[in-house]
Amino acid sequence: MQDIIIKVSEAGTAAARTFAYEIIADALVAAQGTLTPVQTQQVYEIGSQYFSLLEAKGQEQAMSYLPLLRDALAHIFLERGEQGWRESIASDARLVISSSIPEVLQLPWELLRFSPSIDGGLRVVRRPGIIGGSSLPRPKASAGPLRLLFLASDSIARQEEEKAVLEMAEGLEMEVVVCESGTRQELKEAAGKFRPHLLHLAVTAKSVGGGAAVYLPDRSGGMEMISAEDLAQDLQDSVSAIVLSGGEMGSAQALHLFCQRLSDKIPLALAWDAPAALLRPFYQALAAGADPEDALHAQPEMTAGPSGTGSGLLPFPALYSQAAGIGPMIDSQARKSASEFQACLQIPALPGLAEGRTECFVGRRAETSRLYPALRDGGVHTLVITGQDGSGKSSLAAYLCRLLAEAGYAILPIYSSPNNPITWTRLLEAAASHLKAEGQEVQAKELLGSKAPKDRMASLVDVLRANRLLLVLDGLKLDRGGRISDPYLSQFYLMMIRGLGAGRAIITSSSLPSEALTLPARAWQWKTEGLSQGAFVRRLLYMPAVADRYRKGEISFAALAENHRIASGLPLRLDQTARALSLDDMAAGEEPLAALTCRLERDSLNALCRASVYDIAVSPTGIAAACGLTIEQAESSARSWQALSLAHSSGELWTVPSALRPALVSRLPGEEIQSAHREAAGFLKSLAEAGHSGELGLSRLDVLLEARGHYMAAEDWQAAAATTGRISSYLRRRGHYEEIIRLNRELLDQESHSLAGPAAWMGQAYLDQKDFKKAGQWYERAVQISPEPANYHGLGLSLMHQESYDQAKESLQKASDAYNEAGDLSGQAAVLSSLAA
């Protein structure tokens, strides 16, 4: 290839600045000279006018002005020299601009026409500095597919740019990784691990103090200014080629200057202020093995012209390089192999929670960049994340918890399930256990010391205000009126949203509790929505088998985007969709669950459906109990489910995703559903009674509440009542009388004719609260169902406190006689003590 070299350097004086130039063709000086001050000023004006045209609104007028710039540039540099030297220029000649002057490098040299034999535009390489000086080593080619790392920082255009990059990769031997947060640290780490052939930055560039800088998001929610020198320092060991396209608020000239400075350490820097959608021919050529120069000029449309947007020109791509040579990025002799880079950010569920886990957390930069700094810095104390089921509320909450844990917050998560909604009692017990585990036993005792709920609420708010403690209420349920059904939890919520001092709270719910539809300044609501099309498709392409099919053209962007449309962008079953597509088993519009479950053997599918009755993470022993398997069979089945994204593990615990459970359980006959619930309840109850609830990461109270719910689902009312009795005994010792009433009333609403125990517990709770009239009514009901001595004893005490002494004496005497007949001396003694009173 013939090189035509134009060297331009400073000349003249400080008062009369001029440029000297030299044109070298075939190693011979073809022309040289020194510009006058007027010509030097014209050079500046040509560059300024060119960049002004790029920002102009009228394409037709701008296009008509380009020949004027070309003629002016040719007049200044090409009209001197030996006669006919341009006639010897070859058709594949390359123009090399060597200069340390930024304004010279930025000139639209591509407009020049050295010879009629040159078709399709002039190849131009810009070399900041002087030819003959030190140069960077030539980048080494490596095996394909072409690895592209993409980062867009502009909040307005980011989603469209990401989508365009993914769409243009369809059918190309190309692997695309998109930076999720867009921070400098993420970029550096991803580049080091992914080792991209090419880094594409869609960033805002601005001139700063004689240099240039770009702006990337930072963890505080703002934008970090990064100089070319600093970015090159970060990337010089992992990146050899960078494409920079500008943001809407940036400067094209600053973008060029930034590339010039990058090229001091990065072998190739390309300034191309064009939308990503127009770069497909360039990437297509690179992926096919072309070197960057050939890729830029392989097709006619790769030159300046209409942008296609109606708002201006597509600028010339400006290639800056100080490398000793520019060759192909792809080694055609090496065996192609996709990288093993894990682009997905996997978010585990919080301890004790079955929700919030995701195999690949994508598309939430706007949320995290706004919410994390606000929570960390105190602009927000309580965050209520709302949205429909499957919109990603729990995953967003889990990710924010991960960030806040890194900032020094202790996490106190409380889950919700159909069997075990979040209540004030559970919240208080969890907080006391957390404080005790943290060595704050005094605070834990103070929290439970008072029996008055309002005093306990005030104590818990004081604990939160004094500690860097993050309270997470995941899945807060509301009643039909949109209110928190537990009145005490409702009161605490109203206290909490007023401010938590050093503490923080994150709540996920379908909607904002109607207790306070207008929130105080330090409480925010954030409504989650579906993922953007680009983020949704990106998640699908992060499944290696899907990406492989995409590169081969076996699946199109449109087909992947159709899944986004069907799901309304919700990540509800996104992991399952990705898995089904990777197995090539899902037809257009098909439900991913059906595509995956058809790959299971009948017995394994039946076991999966039975295991889906659990709403919490359980051990293989728990799966075995619900499914009628051995532990070894349960472990083997769980692994096969996990391979199809139908279950996931956290340590030794397994969970079927909540989005799949209802559909799976519904496949079972009614009797088998009840059987699975009954066996699940038995497992959980036995675990709690043996003191092993911690194996599931839950408290004994929570495990018993789950067991109770399973017994109720199995319509085993006697077992449910017995379990509720155990729970009520514990709650009574802790002073949670309203919770005793709620649990037992819920049971009696389902089966009121044969259960004396719940009625008696209702009476006991009212008796402890000194509501003797209601206590008597419930004990009377208990006696009618079952004339047990304890029921007569409770009735007698209730009547005695109402000063109905004769009736009280009669009931107490019946209790005494019954205890005596049963040989229960302690029970009889208690009754006699009451009679004596």
URKA-V73992 format. One record per backbone hydrogen bond with DSSP energy under -0.5 kcal/mol. CO is the residue of the C=O (numbers start at 1). NH is the residue of the N-H. If there is no record, write none. Layout:
CO	NH
CO	NH
This chain:
2	4
2	94
3	5
3	26
4	96
5	7
5	24
6	98
7	22
8	100
9	20
11	18
16	13
18	11
19	35
20	9
21	33
22	7
22	24
23	30
23	31
24	5
25	28
28	25
28	30
30	82
31	23
33	21
36	40
37	41
38	42
39	43
40	44
41	45
42	46
43	47
44	48
45	49
46	50
47	51
48	52
49	53
50	54
51	55
52	55
52	56
53	56
57	59
58	62
59	63
60	64
61	65
62	65
62	66
63	66
63	67
65	68
65	69
66	70
67	71
68	72
69	73
70	74
71	75
72	76
73	77
74	78
74	79
82	85
84	87
85	88
86	89
90	93
93	123
94	4
94	96
95	97
95	125
96	6
96	98
97	99
97	127
98	8
99	129
100	102
101	104
101	105
102	106
104	107
107	109
108	111
109	112
110	122
115	118
117	119
123	95
125	97
125	127
126	128
126	321
127	99
130	133
136	324
142	331
144	337
146	148
146	175
147	149
147	197
147	198
148	150
148	177
149	200
150	179
151	202
154	158
157	161
158	162
159	163
160	164
161	165
162	166
163	167
164	168
165	169
166	169
167	170
169	172
172	174
173	146
174	176
175	148
177	150
183	187
184	188
185	189
186	190
187	191
188	192
189	193
190	194
191	195
198	149
199	201
199	243
200	151
200	202
201	203
201	245
202	153
202	154
203	205
203	247
204	215
205	251
206	213
208	211
211	208
212	228
213	206
214	226
215	204
216	224
217	184
218	221
222	218
224	216
226	214
227	231
228	232
229	233
230	234
231	235
232	236
235	238
235	239
240	268
241	199
242	270
243	201
243	245
244	272
245	203
247	250
251	255
252	256
253	257
254	258
255	259
256	260
257	261
258	262
259	263
261	264
262	265
262	266
265	267
267	323
268	242
269	271
269	320
270	244
270	272
271	318
272	274
275	278
276	279
277	280
279	283
280	284
281	285
282	286
283	287
284	288
285	290
286	289
290	329
291	295
292	296
293	297
294	298
299	302
300	303
305	314
312	307
313	315
314	305
317	319
318	271
318	320
319	126
320	269
322	136
325	327
327	292
329	142
330	332
331	334
341	343
344	346
345	361
346	348
347	358
350	353
355	350
358	347
360	362
364	368
365	369
366	370
367	371
368	372
368	373
370	374
371	375
372	376
373	377
374	378
374	379
374	380
381	505
382	524
383	385
383	507
384	386
384	526
385	509
386	528
388	391
392	396
393	397
394	398
395	399
396	400
397	401
398	402
399	403
400	404
401	405
402	406
403	407
404	409
405	408
410	470
411	413
412	472
414	474
417	420
420	417
423	427
424	428
425	429
426	430
427	431
428	432
429	433
430	434
431	435
432	436
433	437
434	438
435	440
436	439
439	441
440	444
441	445
442	446
443	447
444	448
445	449
446	450
452	456
453	457
454	458
455	459
456	460
457	461
458	462
459	463
460	464
461	465
462	466
463	467
464	467
465	502
467	469
468	410
469	471
469	504
470	412
471	473
471	506
472	414
472	474
473	475
473	476
473	508
476	510
477	485
479	482
482	514
483	479
485	487
486	490
487	491
488	492
489	493
490	494
491	495
492	496
493	497
495	498
496	499
500	503
504	471
505	383
506	473
507	385
508	475
508	476
509	387
513	516
514	517
517	519
520	523
522	381
522	382
524	384
526	386
526	528
532	536
533	537
534	538
535	539
536	540
537	541
538	542
540	543
542	544
543	546
543	547
544	548
545	549
546	550
547	551
548	552
549	554
549	555
550	171
550	553
556	560
557	561
558	562
559	563
560	563
560	564
561	565
562	566
563	567
564	569
565	568
567	570
569	531
571	574
573	577
574	578
575	579
576	580
577	581
578	582
579	583
580	585
581	584
585	587
587	590
591	595
592	596
593	597
594	598
596	599
597	600
601	605
602	606
603	607
604	608
605	609
606	610
607	611
608	612
610	613
611	614
618	654
619	623
620	624
621	625
622	626
623	627
624	628
624	629
630	634
631	635
632	636
633	637
634	638
635	639
636	640
637	641
638	642
639	643
640	644
641	644
641	646
641	647
642	645
648	655
650	653
653	650
654	618
655	648
655	657
657	660
657	661
658	662
660	664
661	665
662	666
664	667
665	668
669	673
670	674
671	675
672	676
673	677
674	678
675	679
676	680
677	681
678	682
679	683
680	684
681	685
682	686
683	687
684	688
685	689
686	690
687	692
688	691
692	695
693	696
693	698
694	697
699	703
700	704
701	705
702	706
703	707
704	708
705	709
706	710
707	711
708	712
709	713
710	714
711	716
712	715
715	717
716	720
717	721
718	722
719	723
720	724
721	725
722	726
723	727
724	728
725	729
726	730
727	731
728	732
729	733
730	734
731	735
731	736
732	735
735	737
736	740
737	741
738	742
739	743
740	744
741	745
742	746
743	747
744	748
745	749
746	750
747	750
747	751
754	756
755	759
756	760
757	761
758	762
759	763
760	764
761	765
762	766
763	767
764	768
765	769
766	771
767	770
770	772
771	775
772	776
773	777
774	778
775	779
776	780
777	781
778	782
779	783
780	784
781	785
782	786
786	788
788	791
788	792
789	793
790	794
791	795
792	796
793	797
794	798
795	799
796	800
797	801
798	802
799	804
800	803
803	805
804	808
805	809
806	810
807	811
808	812
809	813
810	814
811	815
812	816
813	817
814	818
815	819
816	820
817	821
818	822
819	823
819	824
820	823
823	825
824	828
825	829
826	830
827	831
828	832
829	833
830	834
831	835
832	836
833	837
